[in-house]
Each structure stands twice: as structure tokens, then as C-alpha cells.
Amino acid sequence: MIGSSLIGQNFTKPEYLHPRPSAAGSDGYDASASTGSNYGPTNQKLIDRVKASADQFRKENPDYSGPIPSDLVTASGSGLDPDISAASAEAQAPRIAKARGITVEQVRQLIAGQTEGRSLGFLGEPRVNVLALNLDLDRQFPKR
């Protein structure tokens, strides 16, 4: 696997951490078309896209029953955010563990080790770089 830890890319296999949706380009994750959707909260296209993303998440993560973290159903301002919230990574841990034949706790330990704190101690939220965690998963727990 190759990629940049600075630009989001799409991972869809069950053994990998999945990124947040992308609005960059017609199929998403197009670095030459970096942009958000600019849809307002009452825009039907946004409502439909969020619903479709939520349905897809539930289908891919049947062992997760909590509320879906918002960054898993909404695109970032650039459409290419390489990070997701720690809560979004945790929500995917059961699926990743099952696909790799490891325990959820082993996945959670990797998530904890890859979680970056707030910038300068107060800016933003704790986050996990999707590519970095996926590379760590492949290094420590190669898919059988």
C-alpha cells in the first residue's frame, strides 16, 4: 500500500480503517478537485448522502450499535481529510478485528498508539491518520 499521510484516500476492504466520505471530484478523493460540497444542512442532496453513508456504515459494521460519529457520514471542507476522529476509528475496530482474525483489543491498542492529540494542546480534536493506521495494521497483523 502506498499513499500520502497528508491526503485522504479511499480504503474499502473490511480489514482496513475506512476514511470519511469525500466530495472531491465526481467519485471522491480526487486531489485535483479538492473541495467540499457546500451543501447547507437542509439541502436534500446532503441529507440523501448522509443517509446513504450511514446505511453503508451499518452494513459494513454490523457489530457496532452506537451512534455513528459525524465524520463518518460527512465530507471535510477539502474532501481530502486524511484523518478521522478517534471515535470513528473505534467504531470500526470490531470489523477490522474480525477481518484480520485478531481481537478488538489489539485493534484498539493500535488506534490508541496512532491517536494524535489536539494541535498545540487546544486546537482541533484527537484524530487518527487513516493511512498510518492501515500501514500499522499490515505491519503488525497481516491479513491471513
Secondary structure, 3 states (H helix, E strand, C coil): CCCCCCCCCCCCCCCCCCCCCCCCCCCCCCHHHCCCCCCCCCCHHHHHHHHHHHHHHHHHCCCCCCCCCHHHCCCCCCCCCCEEEHHHHHHHHHHHHHHHCCCHHHHHHHHHHHEECCECCCECCCEEEHHHHHHHHHHHCCCC
